[in-house]
């Protein structure tokens, strides 16, 4: 059994079962289903990372699972932010900054790349008001008319799900499941 899921420019794709709102993806709806996903930005980022030794998909909702997976391995880590139409997005950069901040225990090493410094500093500045920062981001403003009011507060919750979406044999699966 499968579900077609996705959006293009924030709009649910015609004929698809689920669209852009994470609130649509409840356990009752997606349990034991194969999700076939197409998005404006996320699928491109996943495709770019497909050849990595390990690739995980993360957000604030599954942050703890991402951190544990990264800490369990000694490899270099590359964080890819999907952004929006090839441009930086505040919410993705904040999430990357949170991963960096927590992996470095709040202290950046001296020889750090500029992008890491920016993400770290952004998260450090907004970590106590994530929801406010994200709901005023360009992307959230674009989506306000397209998604339910509860989407932004929901995606700002941390460690809500113990899932680790990762690539195995070219397919994203829950590596914690």
N, C-alpha and C positions, 0 to 999 in steps of 0.2 A: 504494500500500500504506500502511496506517495502523495505528497502535497507540492504543488507549484507555489513557490513563494518569491516575492520580490517586488521591486519598485524601479521606476525610471524617473529620475528627477523628483523623487518624493511621492509620486503617484503610483498606486497599485496597478500592476500590469493587468490589462484586460484578460479575463479568463483564468487568472491565477486565484488560488484558494486564499492566500494570505498576502498582505501588503507590507507596508513600512513600519507599522506600529509594533513594538516588541510586546505590547499587551495582548496582541492577537495570538502569540505563540505560547499558550498555556500548556501545561502538562497534559491535560485532557485532550487537547487538539493535536499535539505533536507526538505523543507517546506511541512508540512502536511504528512510526512512520519514517519513510525516507523523504527528506526535504530536498527538493531541487530548487536551488536559490540563484537568482539573478538580481544584482543591484547595480546602481549607477557607479558606485565607488568601491565597495567592499570586494566584489568578485575580481576586480582588476588587481587589487592589492594582494589577494590570495594567490592569484595566478603568478604574479611577480615573485612570490616567495616559495612557489611550489617545488623548486629544486633544492631548497635548504635541507640540511640533515634532519632538522626538526622544525616544524612550523605550528604555531598555536594561534588561535583567534581569541582575542581578549577584549574586555571592557570592564568597567567598574563592577558590574554584576558578578563576574567570575574572577576578580582580581587575585584572590587568595590562591586559586588553582593555578593561575598563570605564574605567580611568584614561586609557588612550590616547584612547579615543573622547571622553571629557570634555575632555581637554586639546586636542584637535583643533578644538574649537569655543569661541567666545567668549561663548556665551549664559549666562544664569543657569542654575544647576543646582538641581533639587529632588530630594532623596533621599526616597523613600517606602519605609518599612519595613512589610512585611506584618504583622508581629506575630502574635498568636494571638487569634482571636475578638475583634478590635477593641482588644486591649490590647498594650502594649509587650512585646517579647521581647528578651532579652539578646543572642542571637546576631545578630539583625538590627541592633540598635543598635551592636554591636561592629563589624559590617561597615560600616555607615554611618560610624562613627567612623574606621575605617581609611581609607576614601576621603577623608574630610575631612583627616585627618592627613597623608596623602601629597600631596594637592593643595596643602595649605598648607605643605608641607615641614616639618612638626612645629611650626609657630608660627601660632597663631590671630591673625587681625586683631583689633583692639580692639573694633570695633563689630559683634560677632557675636551672633546670636540665642541664646537659652538652650538650645534643643534641640540646636543645633550644638555648643555648649560641653559639654553633657552627653555627647553621642556621642563627641566628640574626647577628653574627659577619661577616659571609660570605656575607650576603646581604648588611650590612653596608659598607663593603669594596668595593663591586662591583655595588652598586645601580645606580651609574652614568654612568656605562659602561656595562650594562646587556648584550646587544647584543654581544659585544666583548667577554665577559666571556663565554656566552653560545655557541657561534660559535666555540670556541676552546675547548669545553668540549669533553670528550671521546665519548659520545652519538652522538653529532653533527658530529664529525669526522666519526663515523661509518655510519651515515645516509647520508653523503654528496653525495654519488653516487646513493642513492636510492630515494631521494626527490628533488623537484625543489629548485633552488637557493633562492627563496623568502620565504621559510618556516621559516628559523631562524629569519630573521627580523620580520616576521609576528607574530610569537609566543612570541616575546619580547614586542609587543605592550601591553600597559596596558589599562584596562577599555574600550575595544573596543565593548564588547557585554554585554547587560543587561540580561544575562541568569543565571539561578541558577539550574544547574543539581542536582537533589536530589532524594533520594529513597522514593518511596511511593508504598506500597503494593508489594514490591519486584521488582519494575520497576523504572528505572531512567526516570524522567520527568523534564521538565523545571518548577520549582516551581514559577518562575516569570511570567509564561505565562498563 
